[in-house]
Amino acid sequence: MSTFHLEIVTPDNRPFSGEAERLLVRTTEGDVEILPGHIDYLATVGTGRAKITVDKKSRLAAISGGFVSVSGKKVSLVVTTFEYADEIDVNRAIAAKKHAEELIKQAKDATEEAAAKARLLRAMSRLAVASKK
C-alpha cells in the first residue's frame, strides 16, 4: 500500500514520526483526509479528532490548535495538543469539562467567556475521542 511520511509535533513531544497510509484531521473548515499523492496543502487545525492509519490499523487522537501541511510526500501535523484515545484520562477530562462550565457561568467579560468555551470544547473533544477507542 502507498504511504507518505507523517510527522506529528507538539510543543512537548513528537507523538508520531513515520510512514502512514491516511490522516484524517479536523481543520477549522471541516474534516480533511490526507492520502498518498495529496496535492500540496496547508490548513489551520481546529479542536477535534485526528485518525492516523498505519499498516491498515487506525488510531484516534484528540487534537487542538495548529496546522497541517502537505508538501510533496511529507505531511506535518503541528498542534498544540495531541492525545491518543487510549491515553486520555477520562476522569480528568470530566473534571475539566465541569470546571470549564463553571468558568463560563462566572465569566466577567467576553474574553473570559471565550477562553472558558475553548476549554469546554477541548474537554468535550477529549471525552468524545476517548469513548471511541
C-alpha positions in Angstrom: 0.0 0.0 0.0 1.2 3.5 -0.7 2.3 5.7 2.1 3.6 9.2 2.9 5.9 10.4 5.6 4.0 11.8 8.6 5.4 14.0 11.4 3.2 14.9 14.3 4.8 17.5 16.6 3.5 19.3 19.7 5.4 21.8 22.0 6.1 18.9 24.4 6.9 15.9 22.1 6.7 14.1 18.8 3.8 11.6 19.1 4.4 10.1 15.7 7.1 10.1 13.0 7.0 7.5 10.2 5.1 6.2 7.2 1.3 6.5 7.2 -1.4 5.4 4.8 -4.0 8.0 5.9 -4.5 11.0 8.1 -8.0 12.3 8.9 -7.8 15.6 10.7 -10.2 18.3 11.9 -9.4 21.7 10.4 -11.2 24.9 11.1 -13.0 24.4 7.8 -14.0 20.8 8.5 -12.5 17.3 8.2 -9.8 16.6 5.7 -8.4 13.2 4.8 -4.8 13.1 3.5 -3.9 10.1 1.3 -0.7 9.4 -0.6 -0.4 11.7 -3.6 -2.4 14.5 -2.0 -1.7 17.9 -3.5 0.3 20.4 -1.5 -1.9 21.8 1.2 -1.9 24.0 4.3 -4.8 24.4 6.8 -5.4 25.6 10.3 -6.3 22.8 12.7 -9.3 23.1 14.9 -10.3 21.3 18.1 -11.4 17.8 17.4 -10.0 14.5 16.4 -7.4 13.0 14.2 -7.2 9.4 12.9 -3.9 8.0 11.7 -3.8 4.8 9.7 -0.5 2.8 9.7 -0.3 -0.8 8.5 -4.0 -0.9 8.0 -4.6 -0.1 11.7 -6.2 3.2 12.7 -5.6 5.1 15.9 -7.7 8.1 17.1 -6.4 11.1 18.9 -7.8 14.3 20.4 -6.1 17.4 18.9 -6.3 21.2 19.2 -4.7 24.2 17.6 -2.0 24.3 15.0 -1.7 23.5 11.3 -1.5 20.6 8.9 0.8 20.8 5.9 1.3 18.6 2.9 4.4 19.2 0.8 5.3 16.5 -1.7 5.4 13.2 0.1 5.7 14.8 3.5 2.8 15.6 5.8 3.3 17.7 9.0 0.7 18.0 11.8 1.9 20.6 14.2 -0.6 21.0 17.0 -0.8 22.5 20.5 -2.3 19.3 22.0 -2.3 15.7 20.8 -3.6 12.8 22.9 -4.2 9.3 21.7 -7.6 8.0 22.7 -6.2 5.2 24.9 -4.0 7.7 26.8 -6.8 10.1 27.7 -7.6 10.2 31.4 -11.4 10.2 31.3 -11.9 11.3 34.9 -9.6 14.3 34.3 -11.5 15.2 31.2 -14.8 15.0 33.0 -13.4 17.3 35.7 -12.0 19.7 33.1 -15.5 19.8 31.5 -17.2 20.7 34.7 -14.6 23.3 35.6 -15.0 24.9 32.2 -18.8 25.0 32.6 -18.3 26.8 35.9 -15.8 29.3 34.3 -18.4 30.1 31.6 -21.0 30.8 34.3 -18.6 33.0 36.2 -17.1 34.8 33.2 -16.9 38.6 33.7 -16.5 39.5 30.1 -16.5 38.2 26.6 -12.8 37.3 26.7 -13.1 35.2 29.8 -16.2 33.5 28.3 -14.4 32.7 25.0 -11.5 31.2 26.9 -13.8 29.1 29.0 -15.7 27.9 26.0 -12.4 26.9 24.3 -11.6 24.8 27.4 -15.0 23.2 27.3 -14.7 22.3 23.6 -11.3 20.7 24.3 -12.7 18.7 27.2 -15.7 17.6 25.2 -13.4 16.6 22.3 -11.2 14.5 24.6 -14.3 12.7 26.0 -15.7 12.0 22.6 -12.4 10.6 21.3 -11.9 8.5 24.5 -15.3 7.0 24.1 -14.4 5.7 20.6 -11.2 3.9 21.5 
